[in-house]
Amino acid sequence: MYALADMNNAYVSIERVFRPSLEGHPVVVLSNNDGCCVARSNEAKDLGIAMGEPIFQVRRRLPNAGVIALSANFTLYGDMSNRFMSIVSGLGPDAEPYSIDEIFVGMAGVRGDLVQRGHLVRDRVQQWLGIPCCIGLAPTKTLAKLANHIAKTAERKPGSYPADLARVCNLAALPASDLDALLATTGLQEVWGIGPRIGKQLQEAGLHSVLDVMQLDPATVRRRWSVVLERTVRELQGQPCIALEDSPSPKKEIACTRSFGQVVTELKDLEEAVSEFVGRAAEKLRKQDGQAGQVLVFIHTSPFRKDDKQYSRSVTVPLRRPTADTSVIATMALHGLRAIYREGFRYAKAGVLLLDLQDSSVQQGELDLDDPGADRGKLMRAVDVLNGRFGRGAVQLASAGLAGDARLWSMRQEHKTPNYTTSWADLPIARA
């Protein structure tokens, strides 16, 4: 048995915890550089604002709708997410965070009324954090994800599903006939694992609802489509095929990229940006106890500035030996950047990707032509500890330049809220 707990409109809901005046108003949270809508309140959704819609189009299309736009505050969202996960983990003995606002919980061995237990945990999240959430319960992860969708939709759109399924929905508790009727009214696009391409193929084959997909023969699905879709069908039929992961799988590549808050033309500014990106990517690499064998660097202009000359180039630089040392990777990344940089262009974005990743236990000493102490593991661990204690960027490479938003290439975040829960300076003050 599995549960999937998911915050409702996570970013907007978190903002409303500290700004109750936002309640009842259409609110959107914007992506990096305040470009596109990445989160929407129910009021914003009702206005027809689409996920990913550029904010300038929203302003042009809805000039008098009173839409409130906020810059993304990922420091705040990450901290509130950790608090949410710790509370919801009390549903069962095992837990697997799936995203910043979703967590799977294994319910094996949990007795009693699971719906009542779900409501108690949901009420605790609401009371302790002020964040609304919904919980789906089912015998498989795919069905639990579907149950969560039903719980959310039944709450937001009364009449779409039975009212008793709102907020907490347990598909395992429904009689077979009621479950079939429920799945027959749910479009197959709501199934976790069925993307637009496969969904279109299934619809062309005459399948339109979740029930239609659930009734397929798994062996036929495997022959006609793929083993991945077969697994999805079996999960819909109640056969667990996707287990909880004790720890996330190591990433096969690690990226750190960013669109700049303003145009960048000078090589020095690009070097500072790339140096910081390498620092962040290398820290992620060390967290998964890995090493990189190559580093890719790219820069490009904005395709949306039609009057600008366009330029886009990337280069992959091999490292002498696999490493997680920030300074070694940065040195090679900067060599690559200088090779592809061209004067006279207005650059809008840059980034680095760490490639050819492997576990740090893999040693290639025969290729180490330098001092064995060149890969300064202890120093890098100390840097990570200091940055974790005093904040990102407290200790960094000199080539990254000055810290903070003073950089020419820093992101534009004109509507960012304070870091209420992680900065003493931003601690909310209640005046009685």
Beta strands, then each sheet from edge to edge (+ up, - down):
strand 1: 2-7
strand 2: 27-30
strand 3: 37-40
strand 4: 68-71
strand 5: 94-99
strand 6: 102-106
strand 7: 133-138
strand 8: 168-170
strand 9: 254-264
strand 10: 290-301
strand 11: 312-323
strand 12: 347-355
strand 13: 358-359
sheet 1: 5+ 6- 1+ 7- 8-
sheet 2: 3+ 2- 4-
sheet 3: 9+ 12- 10+ 11-
sheet 4: 9+ 12- 10+ 13-
end
